[in-house]
């Protein structure tokens, strides 16, 4: 397994007479440099990504799987967001951070609640 290991960590292993090819995959993957914007290296990113994909695709109730919702319904579901939900249930909320998980005091990072899209629930209405 080829890993990009921090030079100091690599030197430490070289001095301890450990053969780099014999390092456990998990230990080696923790020693990898993180990929840009992530906390893990390419090996763990691949493993974690594949696991999430398998969980999603194996879930028969996952909303994007075929025969669960129509294309129009899926399009509307993609409009739903945590920030819109927080705006709808919050008392007198007029603005919310662009990322609902962030705390901010900078007005440029806030979005007006009335400008956020909501799903059009009419696409679930059956014609009789």
C-alpha atoms as an extended CHARMM CRD file, in Angstrom:
* protein
*
       128  EXT
         1         1  UNK       CA              0.0000000000        0.0000000000        0.0000000000  PROA      1               0.0000000000
         2         2  UNK       CA              1.4310000000        3.3360000000       -1.0170000000  PROA      2               0.0000000000
         3         3  UNK       CA              0.7600000000        6.0870000000        1.4740000000  PROA      3               0.0000000000
         4         4  UNK       CA              1.9430000000        9.6410000000        1.6740000000  PROA      4               0.0000000000
         5         5  UNK       CA              3.3230000000        9.7310000000        5.1930000000  PROA      5               0.0000000000
         6         6  UNK       CA              4.4810000000       12.8090000000        7.0380000000  PROA      6               0.0000000000
         7         7  UNK       CA              8.2620000000       12.9130000000        6.7450000000  PROA      7               0.0000000000
         8         8  UNK       CA              8.8670000000       12.9320000000       10.5000000000  PROA      8               0.0000000000
         9         9  UNK       CA              6.5980000000        9.9360000000       11.0140000000  PROA      9               0.0000000000
        10        10  UNK       CA              8.2710000000        8.1160000000        8.1330000000  PROA      10              0.0000000000
        11        11  UNK       CA             11.7060000000        8.8230000000        9.5930000000  PROA      11              0.0000000000
        12        12  UNK       CA             10.5550000000        7.5230000000       12.9720000000  PROA      12              0.0000000000
        13        13  UNK       CA              9.4360000000        4.2430000000       11.4110000000  PROA      13              0.0000000000
        14        14  UNK       CA             12.6510000000        3.9110000000        9.4050000000  PROA      14              0.0000000000
        15        15  UNK       CA             14.7130000000        4.2580000000       12.5640000000  PROA      15              0.0000000000
        16        16  UNK       CA             12.5910000000        1.6860000000       14.4000000000  PROA      16              0.0000000000
        17        17  UNK       CA             13.3190000000       -1.0130000000       11.7860000000  PROA      17              0.0000000000
        18        18  UNK       CA              9.6440000000       -1.3770000000       10.8300000000  PROA      18              0.0000000000
        19        19  UNK       CA              9.1260000000       -2.2510000000        7.1680000000  PROA      19              0.0000000000
        20        20  UNK       CA              6.6820000000        0.2910000000        5.7420000000  PROA      20              0.0000000000
        21        21  UNK       CA              5.0350000000       -2.3290000000        3.5220000000  PROA      21              0.0000000000
        22        22  UNK       CA              4.1230000000       -4.2890000000        6.6780000000  PROA      22              0.0000000000
        23        23  UNK       CA              2.2430000000       -1.4790000000        8.4260000000  PROA      23              0.0000000000
        24        24  UNK       CA             -1.3690000000       -2.2890000000        9.2560000000  PROA      24              0.0000000000
        25        25  UNK       CA             -3.7900000000       -0.6860000000        6.7750000000  PROA      25              0.0000000000
        26        26  UNK       CA             -5.6460000000        1.2410000000        9.4830000000  PROA      26              0.0000000000
        27        27  UNK       CA             -2.4600000000        2.6180000000       11.0440000000  PROA      27              0.0000000000
        28        28  UNK       CA             -1.0870000000        3.4830000000        7.6130000000  PROA      28              0.0000000000
        29        29  UNK       CA             -4.2850000000        5.2300000000        6.5890000000  PROA      29              0.0000000000
        30        30  UNK       CA             -4.2000000000        7.3360000000        9.7600000000  PROA      30              0.0000000000
        31        31  UNK       CA             -0.6810000000        8.4250000000        8.8230000000  PROA      31              0.0000000000
        32        32  UNK       CA             -1.7470000000        9.6800000000        5.3920000000  PROA      32              0.0000000000
        33        33  UNK       CA             -1.9020000000       13.3980000000        4.7150000000  PROA      33              0.0000000000
        34        34  UNK       CA             -5.5360000000       14.5420000000        4.7320000000  PROA      34              0.0000000000
        35        35  UNK       CA             -7.0190000000       15.3230000000        1.3460000000  PROA      35              0.0000000000
        36        36  UNK       CA             -8.0480000000       18.9270000000        0.7680000000  PROA      36              0.0000000000
        37        37  UNK       CA            -11.1180000000       19.8710000000        2.8010000000  PROA      37              0.0000000000
        38        38  UNK       CA            -11.1650000000       16.6050000000        4.7590000000  PROA      38              0.0000000000
        39        39  UNK       CA             -9.9220000000       15.1730000000        8.0260000000  PROA      39              0.0000000000
        40        40  UNK       CA             -8.7290000000       11.8710000000        6.5420000000  PROA      40              0.0000000000
        41        41  UNK       CA             -6.4110000000       10.7680000000        3.7650000000  PROA      41              0.0000000000
        42        42  UNK       CA             -7.3710000000        9.2120000000        0.4290000000  PROA      42              0.0000000000
        43        43  UNK       CA             -7.5460000000        5.6100000000        1.7090000000  PROA      43              0.0000000000
        44        44  UNK       CA            -10.0170000000        6.2940000000        4.5420000000  PROA      44              0.0000000000
        45        45  UNK       CA            -11.9360000000        8.7760000000        2.3450000000  PROA      45              0.0000000000
        46        46  UNK       CA            -12.4410000000        5.9980000000       -0.2040000000  PROA      46              0.0000000000
        47        47  UNK       CA            -13.4930000000        3.4420000000        2.4160000000  PROA      47              0.0000000000
        48        48  UNK       CA            -15.8720000000        5.8380000000        4.1870000000  PROA      48              0.0000000000
        49        49  UNK       CA            -17.3470000000        7.0290000000        0.8750000000  PROA      49              0.0000000000
        50        50  UNK       CA            -17.9480000000        3.4810000000       -0.3460000000  PROA      50              0.0000000000
        51        51  UNK       CA            -19.5570000000        2.5380000000        2.9800000000  PROA      51              0.0000000000
        52        52  UNK       CA            -21.9740000000        5.4860000000        2.8370000000  PROA      52              0.0000000000
        53        53  UNK       CA            -22.8050000000        4.6910000000       -0.8070000000  PROA      53              0.0000000000
        54        54  UNK       CA            -23.5430000000        1.0500000000        0.0830000000  PROA      54              0.0000000000
        55        55  UNK       CA            -25.7030000000        2.1230000000        3.0420000000  PROA      55              0.0000000000
        56        56  UNK       CA            -27.6300000000        4.5730000000        0.8640000000  PROA      56              0.0000000000
        57        57  UNK       CA            -28.1010000000        2.2190000000       -2.0790000000  PROA      57              0.0000000000
        58        58  UNK       CA            -29.0200000000       -0.6980000000        0.1850000000  PROA      58              0.0000000000
        59        59  UNK       CA            -31.7100000000        1.2780000000        2.0050000000  PROA      59              0.0000000000
        60        60  UNK       CA            -34.9430000000        0.4420000000        0.2220000000  PROA      60              0.0000000000
        61        61  UNK       CA            -36.6080000000        3.5180000000        1.7130000000  PROA      61              0.0000000000
        62        62  UNK       CA            -33.9260000000        6.0350000000        0.6650000000  PROA      62              0.0000000000
        63        63  UNK       CA            -35.8650000000        8.7900000000       -1.1000000000  PROA      63              0.0000000000
        64        64  UNK       CA            -33.7350000000        8.8770000000       -4.2840000000  PROA      64              0.0000000000
        65        65  UNK       CA            -34.0440000000        5.1420000000       -4.9690000000  PROA      65              0.0000000000
        66        66  UNK       CA            -36.3010000000        4.2040000000       -7.9150000000  PROA      66              0.0000000000
        67        67  UNK       CA            -40.0190000000        3.6760000000       -7.3260000000  PROA      67              0.0000000000
        68        68  UNK       CA            -40.1010000000        5.6480000000       -4.0550000000  PROA      68              0.0000000000
        69        69  UNK       CA            -40.9740000000        9.1330000000       -5.3670000000  PROA      69              0.0000000000
        70        70  UNK       CA            -41.5540000000       10.6760000000       -8.7860000000  PROA      70              0.0000000000
        71        71  UNK       CA            -38.8980000000       12.9060000000      -10.3890000000  PROA      71              0.0000000000
        72        72  UNK       CA            -40.9930000000       15.9840000000       -9.5370000000  PROA      72              0.0000000000
        73        73  UNK       CA            -41.2790000000       14.9320000000       -5.9050000000  PROA      73              0.0000000000
        74        74  UNK       CA            -37.5130000000       14.3310000000       -5.6250000000  PROA      74              0.0000000000
        75        75  UNK       CA            -36.8810000000       17.7720000000       -7.1520000000  PROA      75              0.0000000000
        76        76  UNK       CA            -39.1100000000       19.3320000000       -4.5030000000  PROA      76              0.0000000000
        77        77  UNK       CA            -37.5040000000       17.3450000000       -1.6740000000  PROA      77              0.0000000000
        78        78  UNK       CA            -34.1130000000       18.7480000000       -2.6680000000  PROA      78              0.0000000000
        79        79  UNK       CA            -35.4610000000       22.2210000000       -1.8550000000  PROA      79              0.0000000000
        80        80  UNK       CA            -35.8950000000       21.2470000000        1.8070000000  PROA      80              0.0000000000
        81        81  UNK       CA            -33.1000000000       22.3780000000        4.1280000000  PROA      81              0.0000000000
        82        82  UNK       CA            -32.3770000000       22.5320000000        7.8250000000  PROA      82              0.0000000000
        83        83  UNK       CA            -32.1570000000       26.3220000000        7.6860000000  PROA      83              0.0000000000
        84        84  UNK       CA            -35.6570000000       26.5360000000        6.1570000000  PROA      84              0.0000000000
        85        85  UNK       CA            -37.0390000000       24.1910000000        8.8130000000  PROA      85              0.0000000000
        86        86  UNK       CA            -35.4260000000       26.2810000000       11.5690000000  PROA      86              0.0000000000
        87        87  UNK       CA            -36.8720000000       29.4550000000       10.0530000000  PROA      87              0.0000000000
        88        88  UNK       CA            -40.3410000000       27.8950000000        9.8510000000  PROA      88              0.0000000000
        89        89  UNK       CA            -40.4280000000       26.6650000000       13.4570000000  PROA      89              0.0000000000
        90        90  UNK       CA            -38.4230000000       29.4720000000       15.0770000000  PROA      90              0.0000000000
        91        91  UNK       CA            -40.3250000000       32.2550000000       16.7510000000  PROA      91              0.0000000000
        92        92  UNK       CA            -39.8200000000       35.5930000000       14.9780000000  PROA      92              0.0000000000
        93        93  UNK       CA            -36.7860000000       34.3620000000       13.0190000000  PROA      93              0.0000000000
        94        94  UNK       CA            -36.0060000000       36.7250000000       10.1820000000  PROA      94              0.0000000000
        95        95  UNK       CA            -32.4560000000       35.6250000000        9.2720000000  PROA      95              0.0000000000
        96        96  UNK       CA            -30.3560000000       32.4840000000        9.5510000000  PROA      96              0.0000000000
        97        97  UNK       CA            -26.7260000000       31.6160000000        8.7180000000  PROA      97              0.0000000000
        98        98  UNK       CA            -26.1330000000       30.2310000000        5.2000000000  PROA      98              0.0000000000
        99        99  UNK       CA            -24.9770000000       27.0360000000        6.9030000000  PROA      99              0.0000000000
       100       100  UNK       CA            -27.4920000000       26.2540000000        9.6560000000  PROA      100             0.0000000000
       101       101  UNK       CA            -24.7630000000       24.6070000000       11.7590000000  PROA      101             0.0000000000
       102       102  UNK       CA            -22.6120000000       27.7640000000       11.8760000000  PROA      102             0.0000000000
       103       103  UNK       CA            -22.8250000000       30.5620000000       14.3940000000  PROA      103             0.0000000000
       104       104  UNK       CA            -22.0730000000       33.9460000000       12.9190000000  PROA      104             0.0000000000
       105       105  UNK       CA            -22.2900000000       37.5920000000       13.8010000000  PROA      105             0.0000000000
       106       106  UNK       CA            -21.2840000000       38.7680000000       10.3320000000  PROA      106             0.0000000000
       107       107  UNK       CA            -24.4250000000       40.0760000000        8.5690000000  PROA      107             0.0000000000
       108       108  UNK       CA            -23.0500000000       39.0050000000        5.1770000000  PROA      108             0.0000000000
       109       109  UNK       CA            -23.2410000000       35.3380000000        6.3100000000  PROA      109             0.0000000000
       110       110  UNK       CA            -26.9840000000       35.5940000000        7.0020000000  PROA      110             0.0000000000
       111       111  UNK       CA            -29.8780000000       34.8470000000        4.6700000000  PROA      111             0.0000000000
       112       112  UNK       CA            -33.3970000000       36.2140000000        5.0690000000  PROA      112             0.0000000000
       113       113  UNK       CA            -35.8230000000       33.4380000000        5.9430000000  PROA      113             0.0000000000
       114       114  UNK       CA            -38.4100000000       34.6960000000        3.4540000000  PROA      114             0.0000000000
       115       115  UNK       CA            -35.9110000000       34.1900000000        0.5790000000  PROA      115             0.0000000000
       116       116  UNK       CA            -35.4510000000       30.4660000000        1.2530000000  PROA      116             0.0000000000
       117       117  UNK       CA            -37.2270000000       27.9810000000       -1.0150000000  PROA      117             0.0000000000
       118       118  UNK       CA            -39.8100000000       25.5630000000        0.2910000000  PROA      118             0.0000000000
       119       119  UNK       CA            -40.9130000000       22.3480000000       -1.3590000000  PROA      119             0.0000000000
       120       120  UNK       CA            -44.1550000000       22.5440000000       -3.3010000000  PROA      120             0.0000000000
       121       121  UNK       CA            -46.2070000000       19.8970000000       -1.5530000000  PROA      121             0.0000000000
       122       122  UNK       CA            -48.8530000000       19.9390000000       -4.3160000000  PROA      122             0.0000000000
       123       123  UNK       CA            -46.8160000000       17.4050000000       -6.3160000000  PROA      123             0.0000000000
       124       124  UNK       CA            -47.9220000000       14.7580000000       -3.7890000000  PROA      124             0.0000000000
       125       125  UNK       CA            -51.6080000000       15.4780000000       -4.4170000000  PROA      125             0.0000000000
       126       126  UNK       CA            -53.3420000000       12.6190000000       -6.2020000000  PROA      126             0.0000000000
       127       127  UNK       CA            -55.8250000000       13.3940000000       -8.9470000000  PROA      127             0.0000000000
       128       128  UNK       CA            -59.2260000000       11.8530000000       -8.3310000000  PROA      128             0.0000000000
